Amino acid sequence: MRLKNPLNGFKYAMDGVAHVFRTQRHMRFHFLVLILVLLAGLVLNLNHLEMLILLFTVTLVLLAEMFNTAVEAVVDLVTQQYHPLAKFAKDIAAGAVLITVLNALVVAFLLFFGGKELPELAKELGVRQPNLLTVVATAFVLLCVFVVMWKVTGGKGKLWRGGAASAHTALGFFLGVTILFLSNNMVVAGLAFIMAAVIAQSRVEARIHTVREVITGALLATVISATVYWFIAPHH
């Protein structure tokens, strides 16, 4: 009986990586981003722990893209005709890639621009409080999660268009609350809220959303961002 070469497993794995890189444009883009992000980390003098977090986060994106490609290949092998379950499998795999990409963006943003200042009270208590950029990023991620959940459970429209809550309106009011929180300037914040209201009106006039749906988006953004800023943000 001929023994298998133990290095064949490594060879097959490398063939898989090469195939994804050769055939998937998104994978090539992710590799390029990996190189640029690591170079940026070196330029910004990130410490070894921050570099490990950055590398691990980007690696998750690459793994998700490879699993996505594998799922698509298996589905295409089983059937070449349209089937709801086939579409469901591909959409879930693509959604996994999207989640890892959003996570990577947040991690990179916090590592590159988050800063490391500690309030005096936190120093005295030995507790590290989040800085402003961390709080804003957290509020934004929570808003995205709630809006997506609202759209999915609403059973209306698509994730990127329509749905039970207006994402465009939510983003507009989120920026309004954020500007008010960061600037404490009622005039500037008022202008931001006016622009958010204009966005909401445009969604209704285009018949993409109803009045109820834009109000839902506005309330989601206002409640989530205001709650995070009030209870989590350091005083400034």
N, C-alpha and C positions, 0 to 999 in steps of 0.2 A: 504494500500500500504506500503510495507516494505521499510524503508529508508536505503539508502546505507551508509555504514560506511565511513566517510570522510578520514579515515586512509588507506582505500583500495588503493587509488591512490599512496600513498607513498610506500605501500607494493608492488604494481605492478612495480613501478619504480625500487625498490631495486631488484626485481626478474629479471628485465631486465639487470641491472648492473651485477648481479651474473651470469646470463646466458652468457653474453659476456665474462666475466672473465673466466668462466669455459670452454667455447668452443673455444675461440680465443686465440691462442698462442701469437699473436702480442699484444693483450690487456694485457696479463700477463707481457709481456716484458715492455710495457709502464708503467705499475704500478710500476715495479721494478725500472725503470729509474726515475720515479717521486720521489720515496723514496731516491734514491742515490743523485739526484740533490738537493733536499731539505737539505739533510745532508751536501752536499758540500757547499751549501749556508751558513749554520750555521758555518761550519769550517772556511770559508773564511770571516766570519763576514759581510755579506751583510746587508745593512740597510733594514728597513721594506718596503720601496718602491721597492727596488730591489727584495726583496723576493716575493712581490705581483706580480711584473712583471713576475718573474720566474714561480710562481704558475699558473698564468693566462695562460702563454704560454704553459706549459705542459698540462693544463686542455683542451686547444684547441685540442691538439693531441688526448687525450682520447675521446673527443666528436666526432672528425672526425672519429675515429676508430669505435665508436658505430653507427654512421650514416652509415658508410660503411657496417657494419654487417647487419643493418636493410635493406639497399637497396638490398644486396645480398639475404636476406631471401625473400623479396617481389618478386624479379625477379624469384627466384627458385619456388616460389609459383605459379606464373603466367605460367611459361613454364620451362620444363626440357630439351627442345630441343634447339639446337643452333639457335640463332637469332641475327642479327647484332645490333638491338636496345638493346637487353638484354646485349650483350657484351659492348655496348656503355655506358649503365647505370652503369655497374660494374666498367668499366675503369675510368669513371668520379669520382665515389665515392672513388676509390683507389687513384686517382690523388689528391683529396682533402686531404687525409691522408698524401700523400707525401709532399704537400706544407706546411702543418702544422708542419711536422717533420723538414723540412729544415728551417723553420722560428724558431723553437725551438732551433735548433743547433746554428743558428746565434745569437739569444738572449743569450743563455748560454755562448757562446764564448765571446761575448762582456761584459757580466756581470762578468765573472770569470777572463778574461785576458785583459780586455780593458784598465784598468788603469784610473786614474782621473787627470793626469797632465794637466795644462792649460798654453799655451804660454803667455809670458809677455804682448804681444800686446793685446791678448784677455782679459787679466785681466784689462788692462787700459781702454779698450773699453766696458767692461762689457759683452762681447760676448764669449760664450764658443765654441772653435774650436774643431773639432774632433781630437782624437789622431790617431797615425799611424795604430794601429790594427783595429780601427773602419773604417778607410779609406780602408784598404785592404779587410776587410770583405764586405764592401759595393760594392767595385769593383768586387769581386768574385760573389756576388749575382746578380749584374747587368749582368755580363757575362753569368751566368747560364740562366737567363731569356731570354737574346737575342739569345743564342744558341738554347734553346728549341723552341722559337718562330720561328727561322729560319728553324729548322728541321720540325716543324709542317706545316708551310706554304709552305715548299718546295715540299711537296707531294711525297717524295721519301724515301724509307727505313723505319726503325722503330726508335722510340725515343732513344733506347739504342744501336742501331747498324745502321750504314749507315746514310743516310739523306743528306740534302743539305749543311751541314757544319759539319766538323769533331770536335767533342767535345774533343777528346784526343789531337788533335793539338792545339785547343784553350787553353786547360789547360796548355800545355807545354809552349806556348808563354806567357800566363798570368804569369806563374812562372818566366819566363825570365825577363819580364818587372818589376815584383815585386822585384826580386833580384837586378836588376839595380837601381831601385828607393831606396831601403833600404840600399844598400851597396855602391853605387857610384863607384863600382869597375868594370871597363870595361872588365878585364880579366875574372873574375868570371861570369859576366853577359854574356860574349861571349860564355863561356862554356855552360851556361844554354840554350842559343839560339841554339847552335849546337845540344844539346840533344833534344830540341824541333823540330828541323829540322829532326833529325833521327826518332822521333816519327811520324812526318808527312810522311816521306818516307815509313815507315813500313806500314802505313795505305793504301798507294797507292799500294805497292807491294802485300799486302794481298787482294787487289781488294775490299776493304771495302769502300774506297772513291776514287774519282778521284782527279787529280791534282787541279782542280778548287775548289773542296770542301775543301781540306786541306788549300788552300790559303785563302778561305773564313773564315775558322776557325781561322787561324793565324791573319788575318786582324781584325776580330771581337775582339779577345783578345787584340791585340796591341792597337787598337784605343780606346776601352772602358777603359782599365786599364790606359793607358797613359793620357787620358782625365781626369779621376777621380783623378789621382795622381797629375796632373798639376794644376787643378783648385780647388781642395778640400783639399788636404793634407797640413798640417802645414809644414812650412820650418824646416828642420833639418840639 
